[in-house]
Amino acid sequence: MIMNVKPMADSRILLFMTASILLIMQGCSVTPTAKTQPEQVVIPPEPTPVLIPDTPVEETVATTPAVEEQHVSNCVFHPNKGIAEVEKVEQGKWTMRFYPGDIAFVHHSEDIETSPGEEFRALRYSRTSGPCDSDYFELLGAFN
């Protein structure tokens, strides 16, 4: 009796390959994993408090006529519309506050009489570029 050896050899190779793949897979799943330690929580230090003075420091800006803008070269201003309220009146000098921004400034005028609390339409020219001196204000007229 003659046996066909070839099909038997193929099945043995197939069985061997299957068994080796199963052993490899089982070996991978049995490998112990390293236990991870919980991450330590790092608490940043608290910031140091900054002392703020009780009375705010204000800087007042004197108004200048808009003609000076033409004399300064390479200086660009941006107008901001707002309201200027008179806070204090002295001889020829009004201490005013511009809103929005709550900016104090001084306006020189000897022609017009006013009283504290009066409001004016105003423009604040703030510099946007160039070697400008500082911001300036222009009163347009009474608000009421």
C-alpha positions as CSV (number, residue, x, y, z in Angstrom):
1,M,0.0,0.0,0.0
2,I,1.3,3.3,-1.0
3,M,0.5,6.3,1.1
4,N,0.3,9.8,-0.1
5,V,2.8,11.6,2.2
6,K,2.4,15.1,0.8
7,P,-1.0,16.0,2.2
8,M,0.1,14.7,5.5
9,A,3.2,16.9,5.5
10,D,1.2,20.0,4.6
11,S,-1.2,19.4,7.5
12,R,1.7,19.0,9.9
13,I,3.2,22.3,8.8
14,L,-0.1,24.0,9.1
15,L,-0.6,22.5,12.6
16,F,2.9,23.5,13.6
17,M,2.4,27.1,12.4
18,T,-1.0,27.4,14.2
19,A,0.4,26.0,17.5
20,S,3.4,28.4,17.3
21,I,1.2,31.4,16.7
22,L,-1.0,30.5,19.6
23,L,2.0,30.1,21.9
24,I,3.4,33.5,20.8
25,M,0.0,35.1,21.4
26,Q,-0.3,33.4,24.8
27,G,3.2,34.5,25.7
28,C,2.4,38.1,24.9
29,S,-0.7,38.1,27.1
30,V,1.0,36.4,30.0
31,T,3.9,38.8,30.1
32,P,3.6,40.8,33.4
33,T,3.1,44.5,32.9
34,A,4.9,47.1,35.0
35,K,2.7,48.7,37.5
36,T,2.5,52.4,37.0
37,Q,2.8,54.7,39.9
38,P,0.2,57.4,40.2
39,E,1.6,60.8,39.1
40,Q,2.6,63.1,41.8
41,V,0.5,66.3,41.9
42,V,2.6,69.4,41.8
43,I,1.1,72.3,43.5
44,P,2.5,75.6,42.3
45,P,3.5,78.2,44.9
46,E,1.0,80.9,45.6
47,P,1.8,84.2,44.0
48,T,3.1,87.0,46.3
49,P,0.5,89.7,46.8
50,V,1.2,93.1,45.3
51,L,0.4,96.1,47.4
52,I,-1.7,98.8,45.6
53,P,-1.6,102.3,47.0
54,D,-4.9,103.6,48.5
55,T,-5.0,106.7,46.4
56,P,-4.7,106.2,42.7
57,V,-2.1,108.2,40.9
58,E,-3.6,110.3,38.1
59,E,-1.8,112.1,35.3
60,T,-3.5,115.1,33.9
61,V,-3.0,116.1,30.2
62,A,-3.3,119.7,29.1
63,T,-5.4,120.3,25.9
64,T,-3.6,121.6,22.9
65,P,-5.1,122.9,19.7
66,A,-5.5,120.6,16.7
67,V,-3.3,122.8,14.6
68,E,-0.1,121.4,16.2
69,E,-0.9,118.0,14.7
70,Q,0.0,119.4,11.2
71,H,3.5,120.5,12.3
72,V,4.6,117.1,13.6
73,S,5.7,114.9,10.7
74,N,5.2,111.1,10.8
75,C,2.8,111.3,13.7
76,V,-0.6,109.5,13.4
77,F,-3.5,110.2,15.8
78,H,-6.8,108.3,16.1
79,P,-9.9,110.3,17.3
80,N,-12.1,108.8,20.0
81,K,-15.5,110.3,20.6
82,G,-16.6,110.9,24.1
83,I,-17.9,113.2,26.8
84,A,-15.8,115.6,29.0
85,E,-17.2,116.6,32.4
86,V,-16.0,119.7,34.2
87,E,-14.7,118.7,37.7
88,K,-13.1,122.0,38.9
89,V,-12.9,125.5,37.6
90,E,-10.1,127.9,38.3
91,Q,-9.1,131.1,36.6
92,G,-8.8,130.2,32.9
93,K,-8.2,126.5,33.7
94,W,-10.8,123.7,33.8
95,T,-10.0,120.3,35.3
96,M,-12.0,117.8,33.3
97,R,-12.6,114.1,33.0
98,F,-13.0,112.3,29.6
99,Y,-15.3,109.3,29.3
100,P,-14.9,106.5,28.1
101,G,-11.6,105.9,29.9
102,D,-12.0,108.1,32.9
103,I,-9.0,110.2,31.9
104,A,-8.3,113.5,33.7
105,F,-7.1,116.5,31.7
106,V,-6.8,120.3,31.9
107,H,-8.5,122.6,29.4
108,H,-7.4,126.3,29.2
109,S,-10.2,128.7,28.3
110,E,-10.7,132.3,29.4
111,D,-13.5,133.1,26.9
112,I,-16.3,130.8,28.2
113,E,-17.7,130.5,31.8
114,T,-18.6,127.1,33.1
115,S,-19.4,125.3,36.3
116,P,-18.5,121.9,37.8
117,G,-20.8,119.1,36.5
118,E,-21.3,120.6,33.0
119,E,-20.6,118.2,30.2
120,F,-19.2,118.8,26.7
121,R,-18.9,116.7,23.6
122,A,-15.2,115.9,23.1
123,L,-12.7,114.1,21.0
124,R,-9.6,112.4,22.4
125,Y,-6.8,112.1,19.9
126,S,-4.7,109.1,20.9
127,R,-1.4,108.4,19.0
128,T,-1.3,105.2,16.9
129,S,2.2,105.6,15.4
130,G,5.1,107.9,15.0
131,P,7.1,110.1,17.4
132,C,4.1,111.9,18.9
133,D,4.3,114.0,22.1
134,S,1.1,112.8,23.8
135,D,-2.6,112.4,23.5
136,Y,-4.7,115.6,23.3
137,F,-8.3,116.6,23.7
138,E,-10.7,118.8,21.7
139,L,-14.0,120.2,23.1
140,L,-16.7,120.3,20.4
141,G,-19.5,122.0,22.3
142,A,-21.9,121.8,25.2
143,F,-23.6,118.4,25.6
144,N,-26.9,119.7,26.9
